[in-house]
Amino acid sequence: MEPARLFRNATVLVAMAGAATSSAYAYDFTLNGGALQGSWVSNLTAGAGIRTKNPSCSLTGDPNAFGCGAAANTNQWGYADNGDLNYRRGQPFSTYISATSELLLKMPSEGLKFMVRGTGMYDFMAKNTNRTPLSSTAAAQVVYNAQLLDLWAQKDFTIGGRNAHVRLGNQVINWGESMFAQSGINATNSIDTQKLLIPGSQLKQALLPAPMVSLAADLSHGFSTEAYYQFQWNGNRYPPVGSYWSVTNGFGRGAEPFTINTNNLNVIGPSAGTIANAIGGSGAAGNQDTLNAIKNGLVNGTYAGPPFNDIGLPSTTNLPAKYRPQFGVKFNYSPRSFDANFAFYYLNYTDKSPVLASLANGTEQWSYLGRRQLFGVSANFGVGPWAIGTELSYRPRDAVALSSCYGAGGPLDLNTNGVAGVDCPQWVDKKKFQYDINGLLALTRSEYPFLKMLGADSAALTWELTWIYYPGLSPSGVTRTVGGQTVTQVPQAGYLPWLNNGSAAGYPIGMGQGTSSSVGATIDFNWTYDGSLIPGWQVTPGVTFSTGLYGYTPTFTANYMQGAKSLNVYVLFNQNPPNWQAGINFTSFWGGHNTVGQPYADRNFVGLFVTRNF
């Protein structure tokens, strides 16, 4: 049985509660005496990200890179280090320009609205890799990219004297109360995780519009409703192989074969880039034709013996039917007696992150599960000076990531107890609950005198706590029948290669890592100088801290891993009026366990951007 262990792809949230930029200037116009009203907003942004730490030997698998030698952790990072090794300390991993333009047209007398929004970017430095080149498909995502985002038409009308509208086209449904946490009620639209890595981005800014028809209507006595029907599926966009935030060579654009050590099937073998580097140095590792030949050789067994003892397992992706029905409905209630909002949700959707299966023919297959359901409730209200938001969601079936198949009752050792000749699904459906609570406090000098010590005019404190729970999930995993054989599989948070290096076998074997409960938190504090530091500018320093408090979320996304932390320190500059905006930040990652519990521990970076609004 060939194991398939995937490193969690990059879903790092460099999100800052105080980092939302001010509303941009708009060019407003009217035609035909006001029959047609328009607003056109555009901006140009230049930005960069610069790495501040060299790749760590414990997080990479090439002995011939960065002087690692025997310290290279090939067992866990062999097929997952292209992105890490492609950029060294002090090297820009991104230096880009981007343009975004939005046009909103209104015909008030007809109750019509039309909106179109698009964006494009070119990155000058992402392609300047230090070791292996980006594939053409990977470059099309991170080097040059253009997207049509919103494109919809809306009709406003009344029902029984109450306002309503129907909207048709590419759009975003932004439901729930979560600000930073993924995998909650806000599950309608897919996420572009690359956007979350640009300083200034927040979760809602990474939502990708999807083609759908939506309806919103006011009802009586404080009730209102929203509903949508999505015409076409699209999945989350993850960093492509070899780009800075990539943490696997086996998934995403530019994917390579998974590599396995033929002397110990429990651990990873060297990647094509590592073999090329050993054979011909950096020139070979940087040559796409050479790499392609090595990848073919890995699959065909050319490197199965010494000195590399390596074999490759090709992977495929089975996409769901694009036109599988997806829909949702929401009911709101706002009582008249106090300021609050309560909402109830139902969603029917197809997963936007994949699951893995090891097939009997020696290949790996990614797929996306459909016919998923979500039931949710949310509320937002005030408690003293605090604005509180909270949500609870329940999924009757949600995919838990599992290991390869082992013989029931035996060790987690693929050398002696691996089950071969079956299609092994590396996931199991479990019930899932996710609870989120967050708070926002707006501070002023009159109410909080310590702001006078800072010389600041105002400040904002934001926090969020999230609990994910899979009832009945045991750390010892599941035992079930697969292909007529009784097998045991253990949770594998993020499909990461968790290893037991102290086994009785005397060599590394498999290890389960995934808990029924996992908890994470994010807190942001920022303060603003309104014209006092730079006349005509708001200057906002801030800090965001995120941590995995407890447990290991047993999914592809691996939302929270105990001890994994990040700290983001930033300063934002917003001109008033907002012709210009800018920002600079430093982000650090640390913590985690078993060397894979924080894949970004060596990828600290400095980011900066400047935006001109028109």
Secondary structure as GFF3:
##gff-version 3
##sequence-region A 1 614
A	DSSP	beta_strand	27	31	.	.	.	ID=ss1
A	DSSP	three_ten_helix	32	34	.	.	.	ID=ss2
A	DSSP	beta_strand	36	51	.	.	.	ID=ss3
A	DSSP	three_ten_helix	57	59	.	.	.	ID=ss4
A	DSSP	three_ten_helix	69	71	.	.	.	ID=ss5
A	DSSP	alpha_helix	74	77	.	.	.	ID=ss6
A	DSSP	alpha_helix	82	85	.	.	.	ID=ss7
A	DSSP	beta_strand	92	107	.	.	.	ID=ss8
A	DSSP	beta_strand	112	123	.	.	.	ID=ss9
A	DSSP	alpha_helix	136	142	.	.	.	ID=ss10
A	DSSP	beta_strand	144	159	.	.	.	ID=ss11
A	DSSP	beta_strand	162	171	.	.	.	ID=ss12
A	DSSP	beta_strand	190	191	.	.	.	ID=ss13
A	DSSP	three_ten_helix	195	197	.	.	.	ID=ss14
A	DSSP	three_ten_helix	203	206	.	.	.	ID=ss15
A	DSSP	beta_strand	207	208	.	.	.	ID=ss16
A	DSSP	beta_strand	210	218	.	.	.	ID=ss17
A	DSSP	beta_strand	223	230	.	.	.	ID=ss18
A	DSSP	beta_strand	258	261	.	.	.	ID=ss19
A	DSSP	alpha_helix	272	285	.	.	.	ID=ss20
A	DSSP	alpha_helix	288	300	.	.	.	ID=ss21
A	DSSP	beta_strand	310	313	.	.	.	ID=ss22
A	DSSP	beta_strand	315	318	.	.	.	ID=ss23
A	DSSP	beta_strand	326	333	.	.	.	ID=ss24
A	DSSP	beta_strand	340	349	.	.	.	ID=ss25
A	DSSP	beta_strand	355	358	.	.	.	ID=ss26
A	DSSP	beta_strand	364	367	.	.	.	ID=ss27
A	DSSP	beta_strand	372	383	.	.	.	ID=ss28
A	DSSP	beta_strand	386	401	.	.	.	ID=ss29
A	DSSP	beta_strand	406	407	.	.	.	ID=ss30
A	DSSP	alpha_helix	414	417	.	.	.	ID=ss31
A	DSSP	beta_strand	424	425	.	.	.	ID=ss32
A	DSSP	beta_strand	427	444	.	.	.	ID=ss33
A	DSSP	alpha_helix	450	454	.	.	.	ID=ss34
A	DSSP	beta_strand	458	469	.	.	.	ID=ss35
A	DSSP	beta_strand	478	482	.	.	.	ID=ss36
A	DSSP	beta_strand	485	489	.	.	.	ID=ss37
A	DSSP	three_ten_helix	493	495	.	.	.	ID=ss38
A	DSSP	beta_strand	499	500	.	.	.	ID=ss39
A	DSSP	beta_strand	509	510	.	.	.	ID=ss40
A	DSSP	beta_strand	517	530	.	.	.	ID=ss41
A	DSSP	beta_strand	537	550	.	.	.	ID=ss42
A	DSSP	beta_strand	565	575	.	.	.	ID=ss43
A	DSSP	beta_strand	580	590	.	.	.	ID=ss44
A	DSSP	beta_strand	605	613	.	.	.	ID=ss45
###
